[in-house]
Amino acid sequence: MIRSSLVLALLSACGIASAAIAPKELQVTGAVKTPTCVVSSDKDGVYDYGKVNASLIPTSGYLTLSTIDQVWTVDCGSGKTFMSFQVVDNREASSSSVSSQNFGLGAVAGFPTSKLGYFTVTLNGAKVDQANVNVLRGTKGAASGTGASSSFLDKTLSHSWTTSGTTGALPLSGSVFSMGLRVSAFVASETVRGAPITEGTPLDGNLTLNYAFGL
């Protein structure tokens, strides 16, 4: 009997205490901010071959031009993020050699279906926050890919930075990303390009690098 009365008294006391204390909310606040990243490159991304002597173009095959190197940098300030990029060939129809790694050099004026040749882009010298790393290539949307010291830019893949040099490599986060983009151009002979070279025919390769960051 005493034991039962004691239990009832404790329950009653608990009820009084609960009613006397007001509830308190737990709040989670803050703001999700996207980094502000600026892309820059040597000579503003223009790879200028100047005047190419038409007499050097062979009767068949291609004239191989010298390579041109530029370093591209993505600076995201003090924030840490993951960075990747994909490429779109704005002259794809003019590539004389069809490949996901070949980019068109434009057409001869007056011959819209002609193909002046193609160029490739080699990715090398990757750095994150000034530390030497590797180039990462993988299927678009995939979490991992293959790392290597150099790779070709590919229209079907996504490109990033990694410390690994093997398959299953994961992207690397950082604040400042840089990579060398080496252009190698090949001017087609008349039998390949399908039109004669006219005076002042310009090389008109043009591609877009679309950068994306991840929080």
ROKOL-903672 format. One line per field, with one value per residue (C-alpha): residue number from 1; residue in one letter; x, y, z. Coordinates in nm, 4 decimals, always signed. Example, Ala and Ser with C-alpha at 12.3 -4.5 7.8 and 13.67 -1.06 7.14 Angstrom:
pos	c(1, 2)
code	c(a, s)
X	c(+1.2300, +1.3670)
Y	c(-0.4500, -0.1060)
Z	c(+0.7800, +0.7140)
//
This chain:
pos	c(1, 2, 3, 4, 5, 6, 7, 8, 9, 10, 11, 12, 13, 14, 15, 16, 17, 18, 19, 20, 21, 22, 23, 24, 25, 26, 27, 28, 29, 30, 31, 32, 33, 34, 35, 36, 37, 38, 39, 40, 41, 42, 43, 44, 45, 46, 47, 48, 49, 50, 51, 52, 53, 54, 55, 56, 57, 58, 59, 60, 61, 62, 63, 64, 65, 66, 67, 68, 69, 70, 71, 72, 73, 74, 75, 76, 77, 78, 79, 80, 81, 82, 83, 84, 85, 86, 87, 88, 89, 90, 91, 92, 93, 94, 95, 96, 97, 98, 99, 100, 101, 102, 103, 104, 105, 106, 107, 108, 109, 110, 111, 112, 113, 114, 115, 116, 117, 118, 119, 120, 121, 122, 123, 124, 125, 126, 127, 128, 129, 130, 131, 132, 133, 134, 135, 136, 137, 138, 139, 140, 141, 142, 143, 144, 145, 146, 147, 148, 149, 150, 151, 152, 153, 154, 155, 156, 157, 158, 159, 160, 161, 162, 163, 164, 165, 166, 167, 168, 169, 170, 171, 172, 173, 174, 175, 176, 177, 178, 179, 180, 181, 182, 183, 184, 185, 186, 187, 188, 189, 190, 191, 192, 193, 194, 195, 196, 197, 198, 199, 200, 201, 202, 203, 204, 205, 206, 207, 208, 209, 210, 211, 212, 213, 214, 215)
code	c(m, i, r, s, s, l, v, l, a, l, l, s, a, c, g, i, a, s, a, a, i, a, p, k, e, l, q, v, t, g, a, v, k, t, p, t, c, v, v, s, s, d, k, d, g, v, y, d, y, g, k, v, n, a, s, l, i, p, t, s, g, y, l, t, l, s, t, i, d, q, v, w, t, v, d, c, g, s, g, k, t, f, m, s, f, q, v, v, d, n, r, e, a, s, s, s, s, v, s, s, q, n, f, g, l, g, a, v, a, g, f, p, t, s, k, l, g, y, f, t, v, t, l, n, g, a, k, v, d, q, a, n, v, n, v, l, r, g, t, k, g, a, a, s, g, t, g, a, s, s, s, f, l, d, k, t, l, s, h, s, w, t, t, s, g, t, t, g, a, l, p, l, s, g, s, v, f, s, m, g, l, r, v, s, a, f, v, a, s, e, t, v, r, g, a, p, i, t, e, g, t, p, l, d, g, n, l, t, l, n, y, a, f, g, l)
X	c(+0.0000, +0.2824, +0.4604, +0.1604, +0.1106, +0.4745, +0.4477, +0.1379, +0.3097, +0.6067, +0.3826, +0.1932, +0.5144, +0.6338, +0.3081, +0.3409, +0.7006, +0.6151, +0.3352, +0.5550, +0.8366, +0.7680, +0.8838, +1.1942, +1.2713, +1.5995, +1.6854, +1.9425, +2.0385, +2.2932, +2.3081, +2.4294, +2.6523, +2.7941, +3.1578, +3.2430, +3.4882, +3.6765, +3.8209, +4.1328, +4.3806, +4.6955, +4.6216, +4.2516, +4.2176, +4.3106, +4.5501, +4.6816, +4.8735, +4.9215, +4.9706, +4.9980, +5.1774, +4.9319, +5.2184, +5.3177, +4.9855, +5.0456, +4.8465, +4.7091, +4.6776, +4.7478, +4.9874, +5.0739, +5.1133, +5.3246, +5.1620, +5.0538, +5.0325, +4.8247, +4.7478, +4.3844, +4.3044, +3.9819, +4.0129, +3.7366, +3.8888, +3.9145, +3.6265, +3.6758, +3.4824, +3.4983, +3.5485, +3.4825, +3.4324, +3.2860, +3.3456, +3.1217, +3.2678, +3.1145, +3.2594, +3.1925, +3.0487, +3.3751, +3.6036, +3.7681, +3.8404, +3.5475, +3.6377, +3.5163, +3.8657, +3.8872, +3.7515, +3.6670, +3.8818, +3.6008, +3.5113, +3.6445, +3.4439, +3.1858, +3.2069, +2.9936, +3.0352, +3.4145, +3.6353, +3.9575, +4.0927, +4.0787, +4.2620, +4.3099, +4.3578, +4.5885, +4.5247, +4.8379, +5.0154, +4.7111, +4.7396, +4.5108, +4.6152, +4.9596, +5.0147, +5.0824, +4.7974, +4.6541, +4.3894, +4.0640, +3.8322, +3.5062, +3.1559, +2.9371, +2.7589, +2.9792, +3.1306, +3.4732, +3.6885, +4.0430, +4.3364, +4.6492, +4.9259, +4.7850, +4.4727, +4.2942, +3.9983, +3.6904, +3.3448, +3.1762, +3.3437, +3.3684, +3.7118, +3.8408, +4.1392, +4.2527, +4.5487, +4.5085, +4.6673, +4.4442, +4.0848, +3.8290, +3.9913, +3.7910, +3.7805, +3.9806, +3.8468, +4.0335, +4.0239, +4.2454, +4.2489, +4.4816, +4.5549, +4.7546, +4.5588, +4.7875, +4.6403, +4.7670, +4.6190, +4.6063, +4.5215, +4.3639, +4.4793, +4.2355, +4.1354, +4.0333, +3.8810, +3.6726, +3.7474, +4.0419, +4.2148, +4.1309, +4.3388, +4.3046, +4.1124, +4.0987, +4.1420, +3.8201, +3.8360, +3.6053, +3.4978, +3.3322, +3.4464, +3.1546, +3.2750, +3.0697, +3.1445, +3.0110, +2.9550)
Y	c(+0.0000, +0.2362, +0.1352, +0.2114, +0.5524, +0.6425, +0.5604, +0.7750, +1.0655, +1.0477, +1.0399, +1.3378, +1.5324, +1.4549, +1.5811, +1.9109, +1.9644, +1.8926, +2.1448, +2.4143, +2.4025, +2.5575, +2.3624, +2.4809, +2.4418, +2.3208, +2.5147, +2.4489, +2.7650, +2.8831, +2.9295, +2.7079, +2.9216, +2.8278, +2.9174, +3.1980, +3.0553, +3.2407, +3.0649, +3.2074, +3.0874, +3.1954, +3.4307, +3.4164, +3.0629, +3.1583, +2.9143, +3.1136, +2.9365, +3.2564, +3.2122, +2.8542, +2.8124, +2.6324, +2.4925, +2.2764, +2.0907, +1.7466, +1.6066, +1.3386, +1.2980, +1.5883, +1.8679, +1.8358, +2.1731, +2.2344, +2.1920, +2.4938, +2.4823, +2.6931, +2.6561, +2.6941, +2.7857, +2.7787, +2.9918, +2.9469, +3.1738, +3.0395, +2.7922, +2.4190, +2.2447, +1.9651, +2.0739, +1.9017, +2.0021, +1.8722, +1.9861, +2.0759, +2.0915, +2.3943, +2.2861, +1.9143, +1.8805, +2.0075, +1.7461, +1.5447, +1.2552, +1.1315, +1.0554, +1.1620, +1.3052, +1.4995, +1.8528, +2.0305, +2.3061, +2.4673, +2.4687, +2.6457, +2.9606, +2.8848, +2.5104, +2.4491, +2.0718, +2.0847, +1.9835, +2.1757, +1.9141, +1.8479, +1.9080, +1.7224, +1.8513, +1.6779, +1.7408, +1.7420, +1.9120, +1.8984, +2.0829, +2.1462, +2.4226, +2.4176, +2.0475, +1.8140, +1.5691, +1.3618, +1.4090, +1.2237, +1.1088, +0.9248, +0.8665, +1.1732, +1.1566, +0.8755, +0.9025, +0.7768, +0.7374, +0.6701, +0.8831, +0.9439, +1.2018, +1.3004, +1.2216, +1.3369, +1.5709, +1.3642, +1.4818, +1.1827, +1.2046, +1.4266, +1.5513, +1.6396, +1.6229, +1.3277, +1.1992, +0.8469, +0.7137, +0.4089, +0.3074, +0.3755, +0.7120, +0.9682, +1.3442, +1.5798, +1.8902, +2.2180, +2.5931, +2.6517, +2.4041, +2.4237, +2.2057, +2.2308, +2.2055, +2.1212, +2.1661, +1.9580, +2.0592, +1.8670, +2.0449, +1.8150, +1.7757, +1.8694, +1.5070, +1.4860, +1.8292, +1.8245, +2.1802, +2.3888, +2.6251, +2.9879, +3.2909, +3.3720, +3.0571, +3.0696, +2.7843, +2.8003, +2.5446, +2.6317, +2.4393, +2.5228, +2.3949, +2.3737, +2.3774, +2.2508, +2.2492, +2.0255, +2.1216)
Z	c(+0.0000, +0.0805, -0.2362, -0.4561, -0.2985, -0.3627, -0.7310, -0.7695, -0.6005, -0.8407, -1.1448, -1.0162, -0.9629, -1.3150, -1.4568, -1.2737, -1.3905, -1.7549, -1.7549, -1.6048, -1.8703, -2.2110, -2.5198, -2.7026, -3.0729, -3.2179, -3.5334, -3.8048, -3.9928, -4.2449, -4.6195, -4.9007, -5.1206, -5.4568, -5.5204, -5.7601, -6.0105, -6.2834, -6.5896, -6.7541, -7.0149, -7.1922, -7.4827, -7.3955, -7.5300, -7.8880, -8.0536, -8.3497, -8.6266, -8.8198, -9.1944, -9.3145, -9.6480, -9.8779, -10.0854, -9.7883, -9.7902, -9.9467, -10.2389, -10.0090, -9.6360, -9.4013, -9.3195, -8.9510, -8.7833, -8.4757, -8.1362, -7.9325, -7.5529, -7.3194, -6.9497, -6.8439, -6.4838, -6.2833, -5.9688, -5.7110, -5.4477, -5.0947, -5.1164, -5.1693, -5.4439, -5.6990, -6.0592, -6.3917, -6.7532, -7.0770, -7.4332, -7.7273, -8.0794, -8.2497, -8.5866, -8.5574, -8.9087, -9.0585, -8.9026, -9.1800, -8.9443, -8.7386, -8.3785, -8.0356, -7.9841, -8.3135, -8.3584, -8.6837, -8.8368, -9.0335, -9.4029, -9.7116, -9.7911, -10.0594, -9.9954, -9.6861, -9.6945, -9.7236, -9.4322, -9.3734, -9.1374, -8.7663, -8.4410, -8.1159, -7.7611, -7.5153, -7.1460, -6.9305, -6.6414, -6.4136, -6.0818, -5.7863, -5.5489, -5.7158, -5.6392, -5.9326, -5.9900, -6.2764, -6.5423, -6.4760, -6.7548, -6.7039, -6.8313, -6.7929, -6.4585, -6.3227, -5.9753, -6.0845, -6.3936, -6.5107, -6.4025, -6.6116, -6.6440, -6.9845, -7.1870, -7.4997, -7.4650, -7.5573, -7.6604, -7.4969, -7.1556, -6.8508, -6.7426, -6.3972, -6.1602, -5.9467, -5.7459, -5.8835, -6.2006, -6.2427, -6.3089, -6.0382, -5.9699, -5.7728, -5.8409, -5.6231, -5.4512, -5.4311, -5.4824, -5.7865, -6.0733, -6.3726, -6.6728, -6.9920, -7.3181, -7.6101, -7.9583, -8.2505, -8.5882, -8.9156, -9.2425, -9.5001, -9.8589, -10.1346, -10.1900, -9.8248, -9.7702, -10.0910, -10.2075, -10.3293, -10.0889, -10.1653, -10.0685, -9.7006, -9.6087, -9.2268, -8.9859, -8.7871, -8.5094, -8.2231, -7.9162, -7.5851, -7.2468, -7.0047, -6.6439, -6.3515, -5.9803, -5.7063, -5.3433)
//
